């Protein structure tokens, strides 16, 4: 009985074990199949994502079997080239056929070079699609080699960058258009400067002549008022042109020695009559520690002070305007800091208006514009010029309680040993100076000739550059005052001819001062490049003209 039970148990074991192993094997196979299917699905999803990424980035890839000349493109490459698989025979020559003929030599050269040196290449070139459309692509390629150094295959990418190129071209065209607009504006300003300065020079010249005649008190007052208005118009014109220079980044600082107290007294003198007429006090205080002679840009400093002091006098109805100048500490580079403080008892400026009026061409609230006028350039010019001169400006104001403007600028003190010779020369030597005045405008011609003769100078006049060459060749002149825009021969050509010896070798180095109605960015450099020694913008102020002539004519005439 026990033997039968054992035999039965063995039978079941022999039957069940294979069945269990078979079931386990089937389950394993099924699980492996499921994992393989999941992996295949994930691979398919990855491929789809990769293809989507290529479509989104407009980038395809290609694979060249160099040994067999078999080139394979991804779907995106076909889309970029506007082709179907049946349009492409899978060779490198077929790819070359798609490249724009003007760019093909460059692509072949860079690919050939990469095969030699094994380096990756990057190149931008044009292609022509099947429909004839020209597109720009960015191509990158890397070549792989066997152990013997033979090239096996090249792998590369092609990205459509046509939209980027179109954007760049649109930006380039916009830049060209903007530059053309800037040039047109500069030309317009230059022409307007010339057209305004030429008659203004005649007006101011005649007023200066009239002031040298015997006038009664009333007549002298009228001349002073007209002269002051002419100077104001000149300052306004300078502000407009200087703002153009500053915005274009072409404003340059020219440093030279000048008398600082004298310049401050000149600023006070310009606005003293207006202050007197308004019944306000214009007071100037110069600290004892302020040196007499400094090195800096006198023209720009005067322009800053003209704007600030002019505003203070204009807006102050009663009380006073005070100008205070003092020396502060020295900077790390050894330059001294000079503080100019201008205070007034005017209406002050409300906080909400302050930021508005420091921008160019704005004037704050309309009632101020109607009451006081002005072009709205003053504080914007002051701020930008101060920054250009590496200084700082601050405004302290409260509506109804006046305004204080502080300008702090770095200047160099000039010792007596370093004082330029032109600062100490005597103008009396100019009486021996024989001047050739080259000017075509009759009014300007007459005004300048009379002004120079009243300074006891001998003056000869030429109406154009060609006539000037003849008079220089036969005459004995020490200095030329040269207008620029003239018929027959302009001032530039005349100057170059003089420097080339066409008026005689003895006249090649004669000092030539440009008298110009042009005052735009870069003009100074053009004058010097043409061979001129200096220039003076119209309208001509006789005192400044004397200083410039003194600098260039004294040695010749003594």
C-alpha positions in Angstrom: 0.0 0.0 0.0 2.7 2.4 0.9 4.5 1.5 -2.3 1.5 2.5 -4.4 1.2 5.9 -2.6 4.9 6.6 -3.4 4.5 5.7 -7.0 1.4 8.0 -7.3 3.3 10.9 -5.7 6.3 10.4 -8.1 3.9 10.4 -11.0 2.3 13.8 -10.0 5.8 15.3 -9.4 7.0 14.1 -12.8 3.9 15.7 -14.4 3.6 19.0 -12.4 7.3 20.1 -12.5 7.5 20.4 -16.3 4.1 22.1 -16.3 5.3 24.6 -13.8 8.6 25.3 -15.6 6.6 25.7 -18.9 4.2 28.1 -17.2 7.1 30.1 -15.8 8.9 30.2 -19.2 5.7 31.4 -20.8 5.2 34.2 -18.2 8.9 35.2 -18.7 8.4 35.4 -22.4 5.3 37.4 -22.1 7.0 39.8 -19.7 9.9 40.2 -22.0 7.6 40.8 -24.9 5.8 43.4 -22.9 9.0 45.1 -22.0 10.2 45.0 -25.6 6.9 46.5 -26.8 7.2 49.2 -24.1 10.8 50.0 -25.1 9.8 50.1 -28.8 7.0 52.5 -27.9 9.3 54.7 -25.9 11.8 54.6 -28.7 9.1 55.6 -31.1 8.0 58.4 -28.8 11.7 59.6 -28.5 12.0 59.5 -32.3 8.8 61.5 -32.7 10.0 64.0 -30.1 13.4 64.3 -31.9 11.6 64.8 -35.2 9.3 67.4 -33.6 12.3 69.2 -32.2 13.9 69.3 -35.6 10.7 70.6 -37.1 10.4 73.3 -34.4 14.0 74.3 -34.7 13.9 74.0 -38.5 17.0 71.8 -38.2 17.6 68.5 -40.0 20.5 66.1 -40.0 22.4 64.2 -42.7 24.7 61.2 -42.8 27.3 60.7 -45.7 28.9 57.3 -46.3 32.1 58.6 -47.8 33.3 55.2 -49.0 30.2 54.5 -51.0 29.0 58.1 -51.7 25.6 57.5 -50.1 24.0 60.5 -48.5 21.0 60.2 -46.2 18.8 63.1 -45.2 16.3 63.4 -42.3 12.7 64.4 -43.1 13.4 68.0 -41.9 16.2 68.4 -44.5 13.8 67.5 -47.2 11.3 70.0 -45.8 14.0 72.7 -45.6 15.1 72.1 -49.2 11.5 71.8 -50.4 12.0 68.4 -51.9 10.5 64.9 -51.7 12.6 61.7 -51.2 12.0 60.8 -54.9 13.6 64.1 -55.9 17.0 63.2 -54.3 19.3 60.5 -55.6 21.3 60.3 -52.3 24.7 61.5 -53.5 26.9 64.4 -52.5 26.7 65.9 -55.9 22.9 66.1 -55.6 23.3 68.1 -52.4 25.8 70.4 -54.1 23.3 71.0 -56.8 20.9 72.5 -54.3 23.4 75.1 -53.0 23.3 78.6 -54.5 26.0 78.8 -57.2 27.6 81.9 -55.7 28.1 80.0 -52.3 29.0 76.6 -53.7 32.8 77.2 -54.0 32.9 78.4 -50.3 31.0 75.3 -49.1 33.2 72.9 -51.1 36.3 74.6 -49.8 35.4 74.4 -46.1 34.2 70.8 -46.4 37.4 69.9 -48.2 39.5 71.6 -45.6 37.6 69.7 -42.8 38.4 66.4 -44.5 42.1 67.3 -44.4 42.4 68.6 -40.8 39.6 66.6 -39.2 38.1 69.7 -37.7 34.4 70.4 -37.5 33.2 73.2 -39.8 30.4 75.8 -39.4 29.2 77.7 -42.5 26.3 79.8 -43.5 25.2 79.6 -47.1 22.2 79.9 -49.4 20.2 77.1 -51.0 17.7 77.2 -53.9 14.5 75.1 -53.2 12.7 73.1 -55.8 10.3 76.1 -56.2 13.2 78.4 -56.8 13.1 80.1 -53.4 16.4 81.3 -52.0 16.8 80.4 -48.3 19.7 80.8 -45.8 20.9 77.7 -43.8 23.5 77.2 -41.1 25.4 74.0 -41.6 27.7 72.1 -39.3 29.7 68.9 -40.1 32.0 66.5 -38.4 33.9 63.7 -40.2 35.0 60.3 -38.6 38.0 58.2 -39.6 39.2 54.6 -39.3 42.5 53.6 -37.6 44.4 54.2 -40.8 43.1 57.7 -41.1 40.8 57.1 -44.0 37.6 59.2 -43.9 34.6 56.9 -43.3 31.5 59.1 -42.8 30.5 62.7 -42.3 27.6 63.6 -39.9 26.1 67.1 -40.1 23.1 69.3 -39.4 21.3 71.9 -41.5 19.3 74.6 -39.9 17.0 77.0 -41.7 17.9 80.6 -40.5 16.1 82.5 -43.3 13.8 84.3 -40.8 16.8 85.3 -38.7 18.6 86.6 -41.8 15.5 88.5 -42.9 15.3 90.1 -39.4 19.0 91.0 -39.6 18.4 92.5 -43.0 15.4 94.5 -41.8 17.5 95.8 -38.9 20.3 96.7 -41.3 17.9 98.6 -43.5 16.4 100.3 -40.5 19.9 101.3 -39.3 20.8 102.6 -42.7 17.5 104.6 -42.8 18.1 105.9 -39.3 21.7 107.0 -40.2 20.4 108.6 -43.4 17.8 110.5 -41.2 20.6 111.5 -38.8 22.7 112.8 -41.7 19.7 114.6 -43.1 19.1 116.2 -39.7 22.7 117.2 -39.4 22.7 118.6 -42.9 19.5 120.6 -42.1 21.0 121.9 -38.9 24.2 122.8 -40.7 22.3 124.7 -43.4 20.1 126.4 -40.9 23.2 127.3 -38.9 24.7 128.9 -41.9 21.6 130.7 -43.0 21.0 132.1 -39.5 24.6 132.9 -38.6 25.4 134.8 -41.8 22.8 137.6 -41.3 23.3 137.5 -37.5 27.0 138.1 -38.0 26.1 141.2 -40.1 23.7 142.4 -37.4 26.1 141.9 -34.5 29.0 143.4 -36.6 27.1 146.5 -37.3 26.0 146.9 -33.7 29.6 146.6 -32.6 30.5 149.3 -35.2 27.6 151.5 -34.0 28.8 151.2 -30.4 32.2 152.7 -31.4 30.5 155.9 -32.7 29.4 158.9 -30.6 26.1 157.9 -29.1 24.0 159.6 -26.4 22.9 157.6 -23.4 19.6 156.5 -24.8 21.2 155.4 -28.1 23.9 153.5 -26.3 21.2 151.7 -24.2 19.4 150.7 -27.4 22.6 149.3 -28.9 23.3 147.4 -25.8 19.9 145.8 -25.7 20.1 144.9 -29.4 23.6 143.4 -28.9 22.3 141.4 -25.9 19.4 140.0 -28.0 21.9 139.0 -30.7 24.1 137.2 -28.2 21.0 135.4 -26.8 20.0 134.3 -30.3 23.6 133.0 -30.8 23.5 131.1 -27.5 20.2 129.5 -28.5 21.6 128.5 -31.8 24.7 127.0 -30.1 22.4 125.1 -27.6 20.5 123.5 -30.5 23.6 122.5 -32.3 25.4 121.3 -29.2 22.4 119.1 -28.2 22.7 117.5 -31.7 26.4 116.9 -31.0 25.7 115.4 -27.5 23.0 113.1 -28.8 25.3 111.9 -31.6 28.2 111.4 -29.2 30.4 113.7 -31.2 30.9 116.5 -28.6 34.6 116.9 -27.8 36.3 118.7 -24.9 39.1 121.1 -25.9 41.3 122.1 -22.9 43.4 125.2 -22.9 44.5 127.8 -20.4 42.1 130.7 -19.6 41.5 133.3 -17.0 38.8 132.0 -14.7 37.9 135.2 -12.8 37.8 137.1 -16.1 35.4 134.5 -17.6 33.1 134.7 -14.6 33.1 138.5 -14.8 32.1 138.2 -18.5 29.2 136.0 -17.5 28.0 138.5 -15.0 28.4 141.3 -17.5 26.2 139.6 -20.1 23.2 139.4 -17.7 23.8 142.6 -15.7 21.7 144.8 -17.9 18.7 142.4 -17.9 19.0 142.1 -14.1 19.2 145.9 -13.7 16.1 146.3 -15.9 14.2 143.8 -13.7 15.3 145.5 -10.5 17.1 142.5 -9.1 20.7 142.2 -7.9 23.2 140.0 -9.8 26.1 139.4 -7.4 29.4 137.6 -8.2 31.7 136.3 -5.4 35.0 134.7 -6.2 36.7 132.9 -3.3 40.3 133.9 -2.5 41.5 130.4 -3.0 40.4 130.3 -6.7 43.4 130.4 -9.0 43.5 133.0 -11.7 44.6 130.8 -14.6 43.2 127.3 -15.1 43.3 124.6 -17.8 39.9 123.5 -19.1 37.3 124.0 -21.8 36.4 127.6 -21.4 33.7 127.6 -24.1 31.8 124.7 -22.5 32.1 126.1 -19.0 30.9 129.5 -20.1 28.0 127.7 -21.9 27.0 125.9 -18.7 27.1 129.1 -16.7 25.2 131.1 -19.3 22.4 128.5 -19.2 22.2 128.4 -15.4 22.7 132.1 -14.7 20.4 133.0 -17.6 17.6 130.8 -16.2 18.1 132.3 -12.7 17.8 135.9 -14.0 14.9 135.0 -16.3 12.8 133.4 -13.6 13.6 135.8 -10.7 11.2 138.7 -10.5 12.5 140.2 -7.3 15.4 139.8 -4.9 18.7 138.6 -6.2 20.8 136.1 -8.1 24.2 135.1 -6.7 27.1 133.4 -8.4 29.7 131.9 -6.1 32.9 130.2 -7.2 35.4 128.4 -4.9 38.1 125.7 -5.0 37.4 122.4 -3.3 39.7 119.5 -2.6 42.0 117.9 -5.2 41.0 114.7 -6.9 43.0 111.5 -6.9 44.4 112.4 -10.4 45.7 115.8 -9.0 43.0 117.9 -10.7 41.3 120.4 -8.4 37.6 120.5 -8.0 35.9 123.9 -8.6 32.4 124.5 -7.3 30.1 127.0 -9.0 26.9 127.7 -7.0 24.1 129.8 -8.5 21.2 130.7 -6.2 18.2 132.8 -6.9 15.0 134.0 -5.1 12.8 133.0 -8.0 9.6 130.9 -7.9 11.4 127.5 -7.5 10.4 124.3 -9.2 7.9 121.8 -8.0 9.2 118.2 -7.6 6.8 116.8 -10.1 8.0 119.2 -12.8 11.8 118.8 -12.1 12.3 115.6 -13.9 10.4 116.9 -16.9 12.4 120.0 -17.5 15.8 118.4 -17.4 14.8 116.6 -20.6 15.4 118.4 -23.8 12.7 120.4 -25.5 10.4 120.5 -22.5 9.5 123.4 -20.4 7.4 122.2 -17.4 3.9 123.5 -17.0 2.4 125.6 -19.8 1.9 128.7 -17.7 5.7 128.9 -17.2 6.2 128.6 -21.0 3.7 131.4 -21.7 5.1 133.6 -19.0 8.9 133.2 -19.4 9.3 131.6 -22.8 12.5 129.8 -23.8 13.3 126.7 -25.9 13.5 124.2 -23.0 17.1 123.2 -23.6 19.0 124.8 -20.7 19.1 122.2 -18.0 19.4 119.3 -20.4 22.5 121.0 -22.0 23.9 121.7 -18.5 23.5 118.1 -17.3 25.0 116.5 -20.4 27.9 119.0 -20.7 28.8 118.6 -17.0 28.8 114.8 -17.4 31.0 115.1 -20.5 33.5 117.2 -18.5 33.6 114.5 -15.8 31.8 116.8 -13.3 28.5 116.7 -11.5 25.5 118.9 -11.2 22.8 119.1 -8.5 19.7 121.2 -8.2 18.1 122.1 -4.8 14.7 123.8 -5.2 11.4 124.1 -3.5 8.3 125.7 -5.1 8.0 129.3 -3.9 11.4 129.4 -2.2 14.0 129.8 -5.0 16.5 127.5 -6.6 20.2 126.6 -6.0 22.2 124.9 -8.8 25.7 123.5 -7.9 28.1 122.6 -10.7 31.3 120.8 -9.7 34.0 120.5 -12.3 37.6 119.2 -12.4 40.1 121.8 -13.6 43.9 122.1 -13.7 45.7 125.1 -12.1 48.2 126.6 -14.5 51.4 128.0 -13.0 53.1 131.1 -14.3 55.8 128.9 -15.9 53.2 126.8 -17.7 51.0 129.7 -18.9 50.6 129.5 -22.7 52.4 132.3 -24.5 49.1 133.4 -26.1 47.7 134.3 -22.7 50.4 136.9 -22.0 50.8 138.5 -25.5 50.0 142.2 -26.0 47.2 142.9 -28.4 48.9 146.2 -29.3 51.1 144.4 -31.7 48.0 143.7 -33.8 48.1 147.3 -35.0 51.0 146.2 -37.3 49.1 143.2 -38.6 48.0 143.2 -42.3 45.0 141.1 -42.7 43.5 139.5 -45.8 39.7 139.2 -45.3 38.1 136.6 -47.6 34.3 137.0 -47.5 31.6 137.1 -50.2 28.7 138.5 -48.2 28.7 142.3 -48.6 27.3 143.1 -45.2 29.7 140.8 -43.3 32.5 142.0 -45.5 31.9 145.6 -44.6 31.2 145.0 -40.9 34.4 142.9 -40.4 36.5 145.3 -42.4 35.4 148.3 -40.4 35.8 146.5 -37.1 39.4 145.5 -37.9 40.2 148.9 -39.2 38.9 150.4 -35.9 41.5 148.2 -34.2 44.1 150.1 -36.4 44.8 147.0 -38.6 45.4 147.2 -42.3 42.7 145.2 -44.2 42.6 143.9 -47.7 39.4 142.2 -49.0 38.9 139.3 -51.4 35.4 138.0 -52.4 36.4 134.4 -53.1 39.2 131.9 -52.7 40.6 132.5 -56.3 40.8 136.2 -55.7 42.5 135.6 -52.3 45.3 133.5 -54.0 46.1 136.4 -56.3 46.1 139.0 -53.6 48.3 136.8 -51.3 50.8 136.3 -54.2 51.2 140.0 -54.8 50.6 141.4 -51.3 52.3 141.3 -48.0 49.9 139.9 -45.5 50.4 138.4 -42.0 47.1 136.6 -41.5 44.1 135.4 -43.5 40.5 135.5 -42.2 38.8 132.9 -44.5 35.1 132.4 -45.1 34.2 128.8 -46.1 31.2 128.9 -48.4 32.0 131.2 -51.4 31.5 131.1 -55.1 34.3 130.3 -57.6 36.6 128.7 -55.0 35.5 127.9 -51.4 37.6 128.4 -48.3 38.7 124.7 -48.1 40.1 124.6 -51.6 41.7 128.0 -51.2 43.4 126.9 -48.0 44.7 123.7 -49.5 46.0 125.8 -52.5 47.8 128.2 -50.2 49.4 125.2 -48.3 50.5 123.7 -51.6 52.4 127.0 -52.4 50.1 128.2 -55.2 50.1 131.7 -53.6 53.9 131.7 -53.3 56.2 129.6 -51.2 56.6 132.4 -48.7 52.9 132.3 -48.0 52.6 128.5 -47.4 52.7 128.8 -43.6 50.7 132.0 -43.2 48.1 131.7 -40.4 44.6 131.1 -41.7 41.6 131.6 -39.4 38.3 130.2 -40.6 35.3 132.5 -40.2 32.5 130.1 -40.5 28.7 130.0 -40.3 29.0 126.2 -40.0 29.3 124.9 -36.4 28.5 121.2 -36.6 30.1 118.0 -35.0 33.5 117.3 -36.7 33.8 120.8 -38.2 36.9 121.7 -36.1 38.7 118.6 -37.3 37.8 119.4 -41.0 39.2 122.9 -40.6 42.4 121.7 -39.1 42.7 118.9 -41.6 42.3 121.4 -44.5 45.3 123.3 -43.1 43.6 126.1 -41.1 45.2 127.1 -37.9 42.0 128.0 -36.0 38.4 128.9 -36.5 35.8 131.3 -35.2 32.1 130.7 -35.6 29.9 133.5 -36.7 28.6 135.9 -35.5 32.1 137.2 -34.8 32.7 138.8 -31.5 35.5 141.4 -31.9 37.1 140.6 -28.5 37.3 136.9 -29.2 38.6 137.6 -32.7 41.3 139.8 -31.2 42.4 137.0 -28.8 42.6 134.4 -31.6 44.5 136.8 -33.9 46.8 137.7 -31.0 47.7 134.1 -30.7 48.5 133.5 -34.4 49.5 137.0 -35.7 51.7 138.5 -33.0 54.8 136.6 -33.9 54.4 137.3 -37.6 53.7 141.0 -37.1 56.2 142.1 -34.5 
